[in-house]
Amino acid sequence: MPYISLRIAGEATKEQKDQIAAEFSDTLFRVLGKPKEATYLVIDEVPRTNWAKGEKFLA
């Protein structure tokens, strides 16, 4: 059972999340032979006001 935890800055649309889930599960199936229905993905959307690179926040 693969488990993927993905953090992104900002928000993604439902369509973008669907595409991310499909591509991650496709990759794990193709590379490792893991069944797509066994792959878990959690997308953590972090507000850009809470995400910094160096001294500067992204928002």
N, C-alpha and C positions, 0 to 999 in steps of 0.2 A: 504494500500500500504506500505509494509515494505521497508525500506531503510537501507542498510548496507554499512558502510564505513570501509574499511580494509586497513591498512598500513602495508607494508612489507619492510624489509630491503633487498635491492637488487632486482633482476628481477626474474620473473616466466615465464615459457614457456606458449604458448597458451594452450597446453594440461593441464598444471597445473591450469591455470585460469579457463578453462572449468570445471575441476573437482571441484574446490573451489565453483564456481557458482552453480553447480549441488548439491553439498552437503549442502550448505547454504539454497538453496531453498527447498530441500528435508526436511531439519530439520524444517523450518518454516511451511511447509505444514503439516508435521507429528505432530508437537507440538501445533501449533496454528490454523491449518486448513486454512492457507493463500494460495491462488492459486499461483502456481509457476510463472505464467506469470505476476503476479502483484508485484513480488519481484525485487527490484532494488539493484544492487551491484556495488560499485565503488572500484577498487583496485588501491591504490596509491603506486607505486613502488619508494621507497626512496633510492637513491644511498647510499651504505654502508659508503661512505666517508662523508655523511651528517648525520649519525646516530651514536650517542654515548651512551654508558652505563657507567655511572659514568664519570670518566675523560678520558676514552679511546674510540676512534672511532672504529667502527667495521672493518674498512678497514685500 
